Amino acid sequence: MALAERSKQQTFFLILILGALNAITPFSIDMYLPAFPRIAADFNSTVEKVALSVSTYFLGFALGQIIYGPLLDRFGRKPPLYAGLLLYIVATVGCFTSGGIEALWLMRFTQALGGCVASVAAMAMVRDFFPVEKSAGVISLLVLILGASPLLAPTLGSFIVVWWGWRFVFIMLSVITFIILVVVFFFLPEGHLPDKTISLKPSPIIKGFKEVLTNPKFYVFALAGSFSFSGLFVYVAHSPAIFMNHFHLSEKLYGGVFALLSVGFIGGSQLNHILTKEFSNRQILKTALLVQAVIAVLFLIGAYNNWYGISSVIILLFALLSCCGITYPNAAALCMAPFSKNAGTASSLLGFTQIGLGGLISGSVSMLPFNAVTAMALIMAVTVVIALLILRMGGK
């Protein structure tokens, strides 16, 4: 349905559905974070090993991007959505029945392989339904819905953990995703008709990936945005260890802190929605990266010298996550701008880059010979400096 043919109410409902699809992954991650100590106790393991289930989710999510991109372009957006969401529901039930930490890692990986189709399809349909000049603003609105999940998910998760146990978190995720699947089936229009000219043979698929990857606008903004955004993945994967182990917060207090910090990410995305009306995506991205780099370096210096208590850490993380909320939609819009016919492939490669880098980088934090706060601050500082260098070199 063309943009001009839709009423404001229809457009709002469309964005709401795309936002719900985009929120499946953050709910899948955020809702079970308060359960880390209990999962570790049940499996006779450690919180750090449980945190690897977040990293395996990221890696499965990244791999799934590559699988679904060509499928979304070949068969349209909705059939691959149905298949992926059904796989997600089955794997989520598998998480519920896991008997050990290794089984949980495997089920989380499989869960991500299915669930990632929701984010890929949502991003591709932004390109389907909205013109390029409006896409960054629409992505910011999707981020608002996405950002609401950390406000709700950890609190809901901690409630479920206390009353019914951590396994029932995954039952709730299955129910939520089933409802979204029903809404998609009945109410989401098809954004891209099946294109039989797109082959699923390895050679044409590789050629399609190459066309996207060799576009300078894609690889410069995808890499810069992904390194900037990786700070969010590092924070999500290691916040339980920092706040519940290092600072000894309870499950409920941790959920409150997580919700508070998510406001920074939401606020940044909505500030970006205003900024896009006055400035170009490139100007906003460059400025936000500079601010993010300064804050990250201050965070690292203070953490290394043990200057900060929990209040200072929360304030600095709030500022860093706000910057992520600004850099992500602008980098994504700039990446996707050159593509129309192969928007699904471009969206999948963007997701693969963002989530793959985020997963690998977040998994490296526990290997560093520092306490949790210093290790996180170091990774955040290094990645945002790399993002700035990529953007500066790419600009030339």
Backbone torsions as a table, in degrees:
resi	resn	phi	psi	omega
1	MET	NA	125.4	-178.2
2	ALA	-65.9	153.9	-177.5
3	LEU	-59.0	-40.9	-176.9
4	ALA	-67.7	-23.1	-175.9
5	GLU	-86.5	-7.3	-177.0
6	ARG	-98.9	140.2	173.9
7	SER	-77.1	168.7	177.8
8	LYS	-61.9	-36.8	179.4
9	GLN	-65.2	-42.8	178.6
10	GLN	-65.4	-40.1	178.3
11	THR	-64.1	-42.5	178.7
12	PHE	-61.5	-44.6	-178.8
13	PHE	-65.7	-37.3	177.6
14	LEU	-63.2	-46.4	178.9
15	ILE	-63.8	-35.8	178.6
16	LEU	-63.2	-43.0	179.0
17	ILE	-65.9	-45.1	178.2
18	LEU	-61.8	-37.4	177.4
19	GLY	-65.4	-39.1	178.0
20	ALA	-63.6	-41.6	175.7
21	LEU	-60.8	-43.0	-178.1
22	ASN	-68.6	-20.0	-176.9
23	ALA	-89.4	-7.2	-178.6
24	ILE	-60.3	-45.6	-178.7
25	THR	-66.5	-48.8	177.8
26	PRO	-60.3	-35.4	174.9
27	PHE	-64.1	-39.7	-179.5
28	SER	-63.0	-29.0	-179.2
29	ILE	-92.3	-49.1	-170.2
30	ASP	-72.0	-32.3	-171.2
31	MET	-68.1	-30.4	-176.7
32	TYR	-99.8	2.0	179.5
33	LEU	-58.5	-42.5	179.2
34	PRO	-64.6	-13.9	-176.9
35	ALA	-88.3	-2.8	-174.1
36	PHE	-51.5	-49.9	-179.2
37	PRO	-60.9	-37.6	-178.9
38	ARG	-72.2	-38.1	176.6
39	ILE	-63.2	-44.4	178.8
40	ALA	-59.2	-42.3	-180.0
41	ALA	-66.5	-43.0	-179.4
42	ASP	-64.0	-36.7	-177.8
43	PHE	-95.1	7.1	-178.1
44	ASN	53.1	47.3	-175.7
45	SER	-127.4	-159.6	179.7
46	THR	-122.9	161.1	177.7
47	VAL	-62.5	-36.4	179.6
48	GLU	-62.4	-39.1	177.9
49	LYS	-70.9	-35.5	175.8
50	VAL	-64.4	-36.3	179.1
51	ALA	-61.6	-25.5	177.0
52	LEU	-65.5	-19.7	175.8
53	SER	-67.9	-24.1	172.8
54	VAL	-72.2	-44.1	-179.9
55	SER	-64.8	-39.5	177.7
56	THR	-66.6	-32.1	174.9
57	TYR	-63.9	-45.9	179.3
58	PHE	-58.9	-42.5	-177.6
59	LEU	-68.5	-41.2	175.7
60	GLY	-63.4	-38.7	178.2
61	PHE	-62.7	-43.0	-179.6
62	ALA	-64.6	-45.2	179.4
63	LEU	-62.5	-40.3	179.8
64	GLY	-62.1	-29.8	177.8
65	GLN	-56.3	-44.3	-177.9
66	ILE	-66.2	-36.0	-178.5
67	ILE	-69.0	-44.8	-170.8
68	TYR	-82.8	-23.5	-177.9
69	GLY	-53.3	-58.7	178.7
70	PRO	-62.4	-34.8	-179.7
71	LEU	-64.6	-38.1	179.9
72	LEU	-67.9	-32.5	177.9
73	ASP	-78.9	-33.9	-176.1
74	ARG	-79.4	-45.5	-172.0
75	PHE	-104.7	3.8	-172.3
76	GLY	88.3	175.8	-173.3
77	ARG	-81.7	-34.9	-167.6
78	LYS	-79.7	-43.4	-179.9
79	PRO	-57.3	-46.5	175.9
80	PRO	-63.1	-31.3	176.2
81	LEU	-60.5	-46.3	-179.6
82	TYR	-59.2	-47.3	-176.7
83	ALA	-63.4	-45.9	-177.5
84	GLY	-65.9	-42.2	-179.1
85	LEU	-68.1	-34.3	175.9
86	LEU	-66.0	-41.8	176.2
87	LEU	-61.3	-40.4	178.4
88	TYR	-59.3	-45.5	-178.1
89	ILE	-62.9	-43.6	179.0
90	VAL	-62.0	-45.9	-179.0
91	ALA	-67.2	-32.3	178.5
92	THR	-66.7	-38.7	173.2
93	VAL	-63.7	-34.6	175.3
94	GLY	-62.5	-35.6	175.1
95	CYS	-62.9	-39.2	178.3
96	PHE	-59.7	-37.4	-175.8
97	THR	-94.7	2.9	-176.9
98	SER	-57.5	137.8	-179.5
99	GLY	-103.9	-3.7	-179.4
100	GLY	-162.2	171.5	-175.4
101	ILE	-65.8	-36.4	179.6
102	GLU	-66.5	-39.8	177.4
103	ALA	-64.0	-37.2	178.1
104	LEU	-65.4	-42.1	176.7
105	TRP	-57.1	-45.9	-177.7
106	LEU	-65.0	-44.0	-179.8
107	MET	-67.3	-36.1	177.3
108	ARG	-65.9	-39.3	176.9
109	PHE	-60.9	-47.0	179.6
110	THR	-66.0	-39.7	177.5
111	GLN	-57.6	-42.7	-179.9
112	ALA	-68.3	-37.3	177.8
113	LEU	-57.6	-37.6	178.0
114	GLY	-79.5	-47.6	-172.6
115	GLY	-69.9	-22.7	-175.6
116	CYS	-65.2	-22.0	179.8
117	VAL	-59.3	-29.7	-177.8
118	ALA	-63.8	-44.9	-179.2
119	SER	-70.6	-40.4	179.1
120	VAL	-62.5	-46.2	-178.9
121	ALA	-65.2	-41.0	-179.5
122	ALA	-61.2	-45.4	-179.9
123	MET	-65.7	-41.0	178.6
124	ALA	-63.7	-37.5	-177.6
125	MET	-75.0	-22.3	169.4
126	VAL	-60.1	-43.6	178.0
127	ARG	-69.3	-31.7	178.9
128	ASP	-67.8	-44.7	-167.7
129	PHE	-96.7	-17.5	-172.9
130	PHE	-130.6	144.2	177.9
131	PRO	-68.7	161.1	-174.5
132	VAL	-56.5	-41.8	-175.1
133	GLU	-68.2	-16.4	178.4
134	LYS	-103.5	-6.4	-171.4
135	SER	-66.8	-39.0	-179.6
136	ALA	-64.1	-38.5	177.5
137	GLY	-66.3	-39.9	178.1
138	VAL	-66.3	-41.9	178.1
139	ILE	-60.9	-37.2	177.3
140	SER	-62.7	-37.7	176.9
141	LEU	-67.7	-37.4	175.4
142	LEU	-63.5	-38.1	178.7
143	VAL	-65.3	-32.4	176.7
144	LEU	-61.3	-44.8	177.9
145	ILE	-67.8	-44.1	177.8
146	LEU	-59.7	-41.7	-177.6
147	GLY	-70.3	-19.6	177.5
148	ALA	-71.1	-21.8	-177.9
149	SER	-62.3	-41.1	176.4
150	PRO	-66.7	-19.6	174.8
151	LEU	-72.0	-35.1	-174.3
152	LEU	-99.0	-43.4	-168.0
153	ALA	-61.9	-51.6	-178.9
154	PRO	-63.6	-36.8	178.4
155	THR	-65.4	-47.3	176.8
156	LEU	-61.7	-41.8	179.7
157	GLY	-62.9	-43.2	-180.0
158	SER	-65.2	-36.2	176.9
159	PHE	-63.3	-45.6	179.8
160	ILE	-64.4	-42.9	-178.8
161	VAL	-60.4	-43.9	-177.0
162	VAL	-67.8	-40.9	-172.8
163	TRP	-90.7	-35.5	-173.8
164	TRP	-124.9	-13.9	-178.6
165	GLY	103.8	159.2	-172.2
166	TRP	-66.2	-28.5	-176.8
167	ARG	-63.6	-29.6	-177.6
168	PHE	-74.8	-11.0	170.9
169	VAL	-58.6	-40.9	-177.4
170	PHE	-74.0	-28.6	172.6
171	ILE	-64.4	-42.4	178.4
172	MET	-62.6	-41.5	178.1
173	LEU	-61.7	-39.0	178.0
174	SER	-62.8	-43.2	-179.1
175	VAL	-65.1	-45.1	180.0
176	ILE	-59.7	-46.0	-177.7
177	THR	-67.7	-35.7	176.9
178	PHE	-62.6	-41.2	177.9
179	ILE	-62.4	-43.7	178.1
180	ILE	-62.1	-40.0	178.2
181	LEU	-59.9	-42.3	178.7
182	VAL	-64.2	-43.6	179.2
183	VAL	-62.4	-42.9	178.7
184	VAL	-60.9	-43.6	-177.9
185	PHE	-61.2	-43.1	-172.7
186	PHE	-93.0	-27.6	-167.4
187	PHE	-122.8	-16.7	-178.6
188	LEU	-87.3	121.9	177.0
189	PRO	-70.3	156.1	176.7
190	GLU	-76.7	123.6	-175.8
191	GLY	-88.9	-17.0	-174.3
192	HIS	-149.5	113.3	179.9
193	LEU	-66.4	149.6	178.2
194	PRO	-52.7	136.6	-178.6
195	ASP	-118.5	102.2	-176.3
196	LYS	-71.2	-11.7	178.4
197	THR	-75.3	-15.0	178.8
198	ILE	-87.8	114.7	-176.9
199	SER	-86.4	148.8	176.4
200	LEU	-102.2	10.3	174.2
201	LYS	-73.1	150.0	-174.8
202	PRO	-54.8	-43.0	-174.8
203	SER	-63.1	-50.3	177.8
204	PRO	-64.2	-34.9	178.9
205	ILE	-63.9	-45.4	178.6
206	ILE	-62.2	-39.1	178.1
207	LYS	-62.8	-41.4	177.8
208	GLY	-63.9	-42.1	176.3
209	PHE	-61.7	-40.6	-178.6
210	LYS	-63.4	-40.7	179.6
211	GLU	-59.5	-39.0	179.1
212	VAL	-73.6	-47.9	-173.7
213	LEU	-66.4	-28.3	-179.0
214	THR	-87.9	-0.7	175.2
215	ASN	-78.0	118.5	-175.2
216	PRO	-57.0	-37.8	179.2
217	LYS	-61.7	-35.1	-179.2
218	PHE	-70.3	-56.3	-170.2
219	TYR	-71.0	-29.5	178.1
220	VAL	-67.7	-52.3	-175.5
221	PHE	-75.0	-31.1	177.5
222	ALA	-65.4	-45.1	-179.1
223	LEU	-70.2	-44.4	179.4
224	ALA	-61.8	-47.0	179.5
225	GLY	-64.9	-36.9	-177.3
226	SER	-70.0	-42.1	177.9
227	PHE	-66.4	-37.6	176.3
228	SER	-64.3	-43.4	-174.5
229	PHE	-76.2	-16.6	-177.7
230	SER	-63.7	-23.5	176.4
231	GLY	-58.7	-33.3	178.3
232	LEU	-65.9	-41.3	179.8
233	PHE	-66.4	-40.0	178.2
234	VAL	-61.4	-45.1	179.9
235	TYR	-62.7	-46.9	-177.1
236	VAL	-62.3	-45.7	-175.8
237	ALA	-67.5	-31.4	-170.9
238	HIS	-114.3	1.8	178.2
239	SER	-63.5	-34.9	176.4
240	PRO	-61.2	-42.3	179.4
241	ALA	-65.3	-37.1	-177.6
242	ILE	-72.2	-49.7	-172.0
243	PHE	-86.7	-34.9	-178.3
244	MET	-91.6	-33.5	178.7
245	ASN	-91.3	-51.5	-175.4
246	HIS	-72.7	-47.0	-177.7
247	PHE	-100.0	-2.1	172.3
248	HIS	60.0	42.2	174.6
249	LEU	-81.7	152.2	175.0
250	SER	-75.1	170.4	179.4
251	GLU	-59.6	-42.9	-177.9
252	LYS	-68.5	-42.4	179.0
253	LEU	-66.0	-39.1	176.7
254	TYR	-59.8	-44.1	177.8
255	GLY	-59.4	-37.5	177.5
256	GLY	-67.5	-42.3	178.0
257	VAL	-64.5	-42.5	179.5
258	PHE	-61.4	-41.7	178.2
259	ALA	-64.4	-42.0	178.9
260	LEU	-60.9	-44.8	-178.5
261	LEU	-68.5	-28.8	177.4
262	SER	-65.6	-26.2	176.9
263	VAL	-61.2	-34.4	177.2
264	GLY	-62.5	-44.1	179.1
265	PHE	-64.5	-43.7	178.1
266	ILE	-62.7	-45.9	-179.0
267	GLY	-60.4	-41.1	178.1
268	GLY	-62.5	-42.7	-179.0
269	SER	-65.5	-36.6	-179.5
270	GLN	-78.5	-31.0	171.0
271	LEU	-62.9	-38.4	178.2
272	ASN	-62.8	-37.6	178.6
273	HIS	-58.4	-35.8	177.6
274	ILE	-75.1	-42.5	-176.3
275	LEU	-63.8	-33.4	-178.2
276	THR	-65.1	-16.7	177.7
277	LYS	-78.9	-17.9	-176.6
278	GLU	-114.9	-27.2	-174.1
279	PHE	-129.9	160.9	178.4
280	SER	-76.1	158.5	178.0
281	ASN	-58.3	-39.0	-178.3
282	ARG	-66.5	-42.3	179.0
283	GLN	-62.6	-43.8	-178.8
284	ILE	-64.8	-45.0	-178.6
285	LEU	-60.6	-45.9	-178.5
286	LYS	-62.2	-46.0	-178.8
287	THR	-65.7	-43.5	-179.5
288	ALA	-63.5	-37.9	177.8
289	LEU	-64.8	-39.8	177.9
290	LEU	-61.8	-46.5	178.9
291	VAL	-62.8	-44.1	-179.7
292	GLN	-61.1	-39.4	-179.5
293	ALA	-65.4	-43.1	179.7
294	VAL	-61.4	-47.1	-179.3
295	ILE	-63.3	-41.8	-178.1
296	ALA	-64.4	-39.6	178.8
297	VAL	-67.1	-40.7	176.1
298	LEU	-62.7	-39.6	177.6
299	PHE	-61.0	-45.3	-178.3
300	LEU	-64.1	-46.3	-178.5
301	ILE	-60.4	-46.9	-179.0
302	GLY	-67.1	-39.8	-179.9
303	ALA	-66.6	-40.4	-179.3
304	TYR	-64.3	-36.0	-179.9
305	ASN	-91.2	6.0	177.5
306	ASN	58.8	41.1	-179.4
307	TRP	-85.2	-23.1	-166.0
308	TYR	-102.6	136.6	167.3
309	GLY	-93.6	-170.1	-175.3
310	ILE	-64.9	-34.7	-179.1
311	SER	-64.6	-45.1	-179.8
312	SER	-64.6	-40.4	178.9
313	VAL	-62.3	-43.0	179.2
314	ILE	-62.8	-43.6	-179.6
315	ILE	-62.3	-45.6	-178.4
316	LEU	-67.4	-40.7	176.9
317	LEU	-64.7	-37.6	177.3
318	PHE	-58.3	-45.7	-179.7
319	ALA	-66.0	-42.3	-179.3
320	LEU	-65.9	-41.2	178.8
321	LEU	-68.5	-31.4	175.0
322	SER	-62.0	-41.0	177.6
323	CYS	-64.2	-39.8	177.0
324	CYS	-59.9	-37.6	178.9
325	GLY	-65.7	-21.2	177.6
326	ILE	-91.6	-42.3	-175.0
327	THR	-70.4	-38.3	-173.5
328	TYR	-59.1	-54.3	-176.2
329	PRO	-66.0	-33.0	180.0
330	ASN	-71.6	-43.6	177.0
331	ALA	-62.2	-41.3	-179.9
332	ALA	-64.8	-43.6	-179.7
333	ALA	-64.3	-41.4	179.7
334	LEU	-67.2	-35.6	177.0
335	CYS	-64.5	-45.6	-171.7
336	MET	-81.9	-15.4	-173.4
337	ALA	-55.4	-40.6	-176.4
338	PRO	-75.9	-3.3	-168.9
339	PHE	-118.3	139.5	175.4
340	SER	-132.0	-64.8	-179.1
341	LYS	-59.0	-43.3	-177.4
342	ASN	-104.7	39.2	-179.8
343	ALA	-63.4	-33.6	178.6
344	GLY	-64.0	-43.1	178.0
345	THR	-64.0	-44.3	179.3
346	ALA	-63.2	-41.6	179.1
347	SER	-62.9	-40.5	-179.2
348	SER	-66.5	-39.9	179.6
349	LEU	-69.7	-35.3	175.4
350	LEU	-63.1	-46.6	178.8
351	GLY	-63.7	-40.8	178.1
352	PHE	-59.6	-43.5	-179.2
353	THR	-65.3	-48.3	-177.2
354	GLN	-64.7	-52.4	-174.4
355	ILE	-74.0	-38.9	179.3
356	GLY	-61.5	-48.8	177.1
357	LEU	-62.5	-43.8	180.0
358	GLY	-60.0	-42.8	-180.0
359	GLY	-65.5	-45.7	179.7
360	LEU	-64.7	-42.9	-178.4
361	ILE	-68.2	-42.0	-179.7
362	SER	-65.3	-33.3	178.4
363	GLY	-70.2	-18.3	-177.6
364	SER	-84.2	-14.2	-174.7
365	VAL	-61.3	-44.8	-176.4
366	SER	-68.0	-12.8	179.5
367	MET	-84.5	-13.1	-176.7
368	LEU	-78.6	144.9	-176.9
369	PRO	-84.5	47.8	180.0
370	PHE	-131.9	169.4	172.4
371	ASN	-69.6	167.7	-171.4
372	ALA	-59.2	-40.4	-177.5
373	VAL	-68.1	-46.5	-179.1
374	THR	-65.0	-40.9	179.2
375	ALA	-62.0	-43.9	178.5
376	MET	-64.5	-43.0	-179.7
377	ALA	-63.2	-39.4	179.6
378	LEU	-63.8	-47.5	-179.6
379	ILE	-63.1	-41.7	179.5
380	MET	-62.6	-41.1	-179.3
381	ALA	-67.4	-45.4	-178.3
382	VAL	-63.6	-43.9	-175.8
383	THR	-67.9	-38.1	-178.5
384	VAL	-73.8	-31.6	174.7
385	VAL	-65.8	-41.1	175.8
386	ILE	-60.7	-41.4	178.7
387	ALA	-60.0	-43.5	179.1
388	LEU	-63.0	-42.9	-179.4
389	LEU	-64.0	-41.9	178.5
390	ILE	-61.6	-45.1	-179.5
391	LEU	-64.4	-40.5	-179.6
392	ARG	-67.9	-45.3	178.5
393	MET	-67.2	-38.2	179.3
394	GLY	-66.4	-34.1	177.9
395	GLY	-63.1	-31.3	178.8
396	LYS	-77.8	NA	NA
